[in-house]
Amino acid sequence: MRFSLGTGGAVLRNNRLLMVHHNYEPRVWRIPGGYVKPEEAAHDACIREIFEETQIRTKVNGLLGVRHRINEKDNSTYLIFQLTPIDFHNPIPDQREIDDARYFSLSEIEEFSKDQMPELNRLVARRLLSGTPPILLSNFGDVNNTNQSYDLYLSS
């Protein structure tokens, strides 16, 4: 069984959510994201993946949710971060993994069928585009006076 850590980035601009369309199966719309490399922090992986997939630079606002799943092949955790764009140009899909990338309103997202968008992504859109803030906000730094920095997410 494999252990994996993935991230997804909910990037909001003008009350619209950034979504990417994968050019591999399943060919669906999702929030951008991917796997965390062993040498990187989860929030850094999220920022990197969003940039690789869309050429949009972002900053993390907080942790929105956690999805944990165990099946016959994988024990995986997926962290969903809320981010703000630093770049305000239209997203540019990488054309390797992503063949389209756009910002969508909640009403546009609700029009997608279950075959076009996984329910998890619709739930993220509903939470964020209804004005609900992230559940957990990050405190960075040496909170235990150990000279070791780590990321701690606490509810506000």
Residue pairs with C-beta under 8 A, 6 or more apart in sequence:
1 72
1 73
1 74
1 75
2 73
2 74
2 75
2 76
3 74
3 75
3 76
4 35
4 74
4 75
4 76
4 77
5 35
5 36
5 42
5 76
5 77
5 78
5 79
6 33
6 34
6 35
6 36
6 76
6 77
6 78
6 79
7 33
7 34
7 35
7 36
7 42
7 43
7 45
7 46
7 49
7 78
7 79
7 80
7 81
8 30
8 31
8 32
8 33
8 46
8 78
8 79
8 80
8 81
8 124
9 18
9 31
9 32
9 33
9 46
9 47
9 49
9 50
9 58
9 80
9 81
9 83
10 17
10 18
10 31
10 64
10 80
10 81
10 82
10 83
10 124
10 125
10 128
11 17
11 18
11 31
11 32
11 50
11 56
11 58
11 83
11 84
11 85
12 18
12 82
12 83
12 84
12 128
12 129
13 84
13 85
13 88
13 103
14 103
15 105
15 129
16 103
16 104
16 105
16 129
17 31
17 103
17 104
17 106
17 109
17 124
17 125
17 128
17 129
18 31
18 32
18 50
18 54
18 56
18 85
18 91
18 101
18 102
18 103
19 29
19 30
19 31
19 32
19 101
19 102
19 103
19 104
19 109
19 117
19 121
20 29
20 30
20 31
20 32
20 53
20 54
20 91
20 93
20 98
20 100
20 101
21 27
21 28
21 29
21 93
21 98
21 99
21 100
21 101
22 28
22 30
22 97
22 98
22 99
23 95
23 96
23 97
23 98
23 99
24 97
28 115
28 116
28 117
28 118
29 104
29 112
29 116
29 117
29 121
30 117
30 118
30 121
31 80
31 121
31 124
32 49
32 50
32 53
32 54
32 98
32 101
33 46
33 49
33 50
33 78
34 45
34 49
34 52
34 53
35 45
36 42
36 45
37 45
40 48
41 151
42 79
42 81
42 151
43 60
43 81
43 138
43 151
46 58
46 60
46 79
46 81
46 83
47 57
47 58
47 59
47 60
47 83
50 56
50 58
50 83
51 57
51 58
52 94
53 93
53 94
53 97
53 98
53 101
54 91
54 92
54 93
54 94
54 98
54 101
55 87
55 89
55 91
55 92
55 94
56 85
56 86
56 87
56 89
56 91
57 85
57 86
57 87
58 83
58 84
58 85
58 86
59 83
59 84
59 86
60 81
60 82
60 83
60 138
61 81
61 82
61 83
61 84
61 134
61 137
62 81
62 82
62 133
62 134
62 135
62 136
62 137
62 138
62 153
63 79
63 80
63 81
63 82
63 134
63 135
63 136
63 137
63 138
63 153
64 80
64 81
64 82
64 124
64 127
64 128
64 134
64 135
64 136
65 79
65 80
65 124
65 127
65 135
66 77
66 78
66 79
66 80
67 77
67 78
67 80
67 120
68 76
68 77
68 78
69 75
69 76
69 78
70 76
80 124
82 128
82 134
90 102
91 101
91 102
91 103
92 101
93 99
93 100
93 101
104 125
105 129
106 125
106 126
106 129
106 130
109 117
109 121
109 122
109 125
109 129
110 122
112 122
133 156
135 155
136 153
136 154
136 155
136 156
137 153
137 154
137 155
137 156
138 151
138 152
138 153
139 151
139 152
139 153
139 154
140 149
140 151
140 152
141 149
142 148
142 149
143 150
143 152
